[in-house]
Amino acid sequence: MPEELQFSFLDDFVFKYIFGQERNKRLLIGLLNALLHREGKARIVDIDILNPFNLKDLDEAKVSIVDVKARDSAGHGYLIEVQVKRDDAIVPRTLYYLARLFTEQLGEGGDYMSLAPATSIALCNFTVFSGSSRIQTVFRMCDIESGSELRHGDPEVTPLELHFIQLKKIGDLATTKLRTRFEKWLHILRFGRRYPDPAQLPAPLSADEEICMAVKELQRMNADAELRQVLEQRAKEAHAVASLRGEGFREGERKGRAEGRVEGRAEGRVEGAAEANLATAHKLLSAGMPPAEVAKYTGLSVAEIEALERG
């Protein structure tokens, strides 16, 4: 086994492999309780994974964003996604999928009172909110004057909750200073490559059984030739798509410079970005990716993608 692992928890495929399998439900429960600061009676004790890991499905999904969707024993829904590269559409996209997680509970003629809360967690390895130094930002629906939160059913639970966790803002603390489960899990998610051998985990981390199990899963995955091949192929495809989009941006800037005006440069960048997104969408649709997944990756709306697909 190499001294440093090539793939980390922050690869979305790796994240889905480790936390999106039925046999690893305990790891997902531990992670959710840590990220949501659940203690005592509020702890999640059981969970059903709604989109369990399937190597064939993920291979066919190519470079689409991979998430983990689950529902606990009380019916509350959870959506967790890892996003490593900057995504300017991260806020509207996560809002869209949080709304879907909430509304897809209700079948035709269903009872609105049966709707259970939905929570989305975006683990971002880039800065989402530059004006704040906070690692975790939580959004709920509230009255803008009084600040009172909208409640439904259980007076202690909000119907919709959106968490952005900005991993780039985690300081590289000495492991001896990691006090809370939240701090320990964020440390291992971001710096997991430092611990290729679970036996070498420092005391504050090795004391957490779920963290030890997660590191062992990461070690096992990096040693699996088939999984590594899929990871390497996905990385190549993601690089190709990023290059395609980059060509569009560069062409837009060239157009702006040729016009010799500030307005022209701005317009050129916008047009280049739009052309890049459309070209990327065409390529992903041709590869068989569903419109909703193409929308995730390009920032275009599902309606725009479907119109593009119809020609």
Secondary structure, DSSP 4 states (H G I P E B T S, - for coil): --SS-SS-TTSHHHHHHHHSSGGGHHHHHHHHHHHTT--GGGS---EEESS---HHHHHHHTTS--EEEEEETT--EEEEEEE-S--TTHHHHHHHHHHHHHHTT--TT--GGGPPPEEEEEEESS-S-TT---SEEEEE-B-TTT-PBP--SSTT--SEEEEEEEGGG-----GGG--SHHHHHHHHHHHGGG-SSGGG--HHHHT-HHHHHHHHHHHHHHT-HHHHHHHHHHHHHHHHHHHHHHHHHHHHHHHHHHHTSHHHHHHHHHHHHHHHHHHHHHHHHHTT--HHHHHHHH---HHHHHHHHH-
